[in-house]
Amino acid sequence: MLKNKTIYFLLFFTLSFSFCIAQKEEGVLPLKNILTQISEQHKVKFSYLEDEVVVYAIIPPEKNWTLQEKITDLKKKTNLQFKVISEGYYTIYNNKNQDKPLCGYLIDNDTGFGIENALVSIEKSNVTTFTNADGYFELPKVSSNRIVIKHQSYEPKTIYPEELYITTCPKLNLKSVTTNLTEVVANQYLSSGISKENDGTITIKPKKFGLLPGLTEPDVFETLKEIPGIVSVNETVSNINVRGGHMIKIYFCGMVFVYFKRAIFLV
């Protein structure tokens, strides 16, 4: 009974947490839009640098709050500074030296090495880049949309621009993906009529030949040359080199090729 209650509690907690995250994402607005709304409601003006504001997307303050309460809320959520220039006029700035693009390093969570050729892009835009050999990347400050990181060997990751809008270029760990491949069974070797035994020998049955790619009809000579280690230097059917050795004569005696140490027999 106690075990069942524990399971129900964990399920309820997980669903509640997911619901809260979904609500938070739905209520998020770009900071520029929020400043415009506050300006219209309270009849004030804000001046700021585009690069210092465009990366932020937050939950707006309550509409019934006072102007000072809203400014305090914005300062808390963004770490930006609001300075009164004159009555009704504010300037917004960042008091930290962050005159740099959005940047970071992608690091393998297991090895600690940089991840090369990962795709880093800004959602709903054509801004993309790839990481270099050290896992380093840069993005311009153009939007508050989320940044998506993808690599075929790692789990995808999504972050917000403000996570990169700091004085340093942070290191972001990615977890590698393990793919379990399904078993592939080859029903024939190169073509029908050719079989490879457990001991490594190859048996060829000419009367059961299928077509090799590029041929219009079964060809014993061309089929032989497709077997690894077998070539004909002078392109004649009577002289065959096996694994770079001496010329080996072919004897035509019937239906099946049998390869011995010094000769190949067609019996």
N, C-alpha and C positions, 0 to 999 in steps of 0.2 A: 504493500500500500504506500509506504514511504517512497519507494522507488518511482512509482507512478506519479506521485505528487511532484517529485523532483523533476521528472521529465516534462510535466505540464508547465512547471515554473520556468524552466529553461526555454521551452517553446514560446511561452508568452513574452519572456524578456527579449528573445531574438526578434519576434515580430514587432514588438513595441519599439525596439531600437531601430529597426529598418524603417518603420513608419516615420519616426522622428527625423531620420536622415533624409527621407524623401520629402518631408515637409520643408526642411531647411533648404534643400536644393531648389524647390519650387518657389520659395519666398525670396531668393537671392536676386539682387538687381545690381547693375553696374553703378559704381560710385558716382559717375558723372550724371546719371539719370536721377539719383537721389538728391544731389546738389541742386539740380534744376528744379525738382519738386519743392525743396526747402526755400529756394530763392523766390519762387512764385507765391508760396504760402505766407512767408514772413517778410516779403518785400526787401530782400537783401541781395547783395552781389558777392560772388566768390571769384577770386582770380587765382590761377594755379598753372603750373607747367603740365602739359599733356602727359609727359612721360611719368610724372609722379602720381597721377590719379588713375590713368587708364587701366592699370593692372588689377585694380580692386573691384570685387563683386561681393557685396555683403547684404545682410538682412536689414532693410531700412528701419529707422526708429519709428515709434508710434506717431501717428499724425497729430494726436492731441497733446503731445509734449511741447514744452516751451522751446524756443530757439536754442537757449543755452543747454538744455537737456539733450537736444539732438546733437549739438556740436560735441558735447562730452561723450556721447555714445559713439560718434564717428571717430573721435580721437582714440577711444579705447579699442575699437575694432580694426583700425588701420595704422595706428602709431604715427599718423600725420599730425602736424602742428597747425593750429588755426590762430591767426593773429589779427586783431582789430586794427584796421588802417584808419578808419573814420566811422562815423555813425552809419551803419547799414552796409559797410564795406569790409570784407575779410580777405586775407591772403592765406593760401594753403601751401605748405611746404614740408619737405622732409629734412629734418635736422641732421641726418646721417649722410655721409659721402657715398652716394649710390649712383654716381654718374657712369654707369656701365650697362650693357645689355643684360637681358635675362640669361643666365648661364648656369651650368651644372656639370657634374660628372656622373655617368652611369657606371655602376660597379657591380661585378658579379658577386652575389651574396655568399657564394661558397669559396671562391678563390681569392677574392679581393682585387682582381685585375679589372682594368677598364674594358667596357664592351664596345666594340667597333661596329659601325654600319647600322646602328639602331636608328629607326625613323622617329623623329620628334616633330610634332605638328601642333598647330593651334586650331581648335575646333572651329568650324564654320568660317574658315578662311583658307587661303592658298599658301599660307606661310608654313614651310616645312624645312627641315635640315636633317643632316645625318651626323652621328658622332664620329670622331676621329679615332686613331689607334689607342688613345688614352681614355676614351669614353667621354671626351669633352664636347659640349655643344653650346651654341649661342642662338638666342631668338630676340627679335626686336620687341620693344614694348608697344604693341599696337592694339591690344584687346584684353578684356577681362575674362574672355572665354577660357575654358579649361585646356590644359596642355596634355596631349596624348602621346605616350611612348610605346613603341611597338618594335619587337624583334622576334624573328621566327623561332629562336631558341629560348626565349624567356617569356614569362607571364607579362601581359600588357599592364601598364601603369598609367593612372591619370592623376594629375596634380593641378593646383591652381597657380596662376602667375605670381601671386604674392608670396608663395613659398620660395620663389627664386629671386624675389625682390629684396635681397639682403646685401650686406656689405661684401660677402664672399660668395663663391660659387659652390653650392652644397653638393655633397655626394649622395646619390640616390641608388639604393640597392635594388637589384632585380633578381627574382628567383628563377632559376633555370627550369625548363619544361622537359619532362621525360615522356617520350612517346613510345608506347608499346606497339610494335608492328605485328600485324597478323602473319601467320605462317604462309609462305608461298611455295607451292609444290609444282615443279616443272614436270610436265608429262612427257616431254621429249627433249633431246639434246640437239640443238641447232635445227633439226628437221626430223620428220618421221623416217624411220629406217636406221637411225643412229642412236646408240645407247651407250652410256658410260657405266661401267661396272663398279662395284664397291672397292676393288683393288686398283682402280684408276685406268684400267684398259678400256679401249673403245672398240665396240663392235659395229660394223656397218653392213647392212643388208640392202644391196642395190635394188632388188625387186620391190622393196617397200619404201623406196625413197619418196620424199615429198619435195616440193619446190623450195629452193633457197631464195631469199629476196633478190630481185634483179634478174632471175633466170626464167625462161619460158618453158623449160622442160628439165627433168632430173639430169644431173651431170655428175658422174663419179669423180672426175678429176677436180672439178670446182669444189665439190663437197669435201674432198680430202684436204684441200688447201685451207678450208675454214677451221679445221681442227687445230688447236693451239700447238705450236712446235713443228708443224709440217709445212714446208715450202718447196716450190720447184723453181730453182734459180733460172733455168733455161726454158721454163714454161713448156716442158714436154712431159707427157704422161709416163714415159718410161724411166725417168730419173726424178727421184724424190729425196729431199733432204729432211731428216728427222732431227729436230733440236740442234741444228747447225752441224750435223755429222756429215759423213761421206755420202756420196750418191748411193741410193738403194734401188735395186731393181724391183719391178712389180711383175708378178706372175699371175696370169689370168687363168683360173681353174674352175670358176663356177660362180657362186652367189655371195660368199661372205668374205670380207677382208679380215685377216688375222695378222696382227702385228707382232713379229718376233724381234729379237735383238738386232738382227742384220737385214731383215727383209720383210716385205708386206705381201701376203698371199691373198688372192681373190679366189676362193674355193667354192 
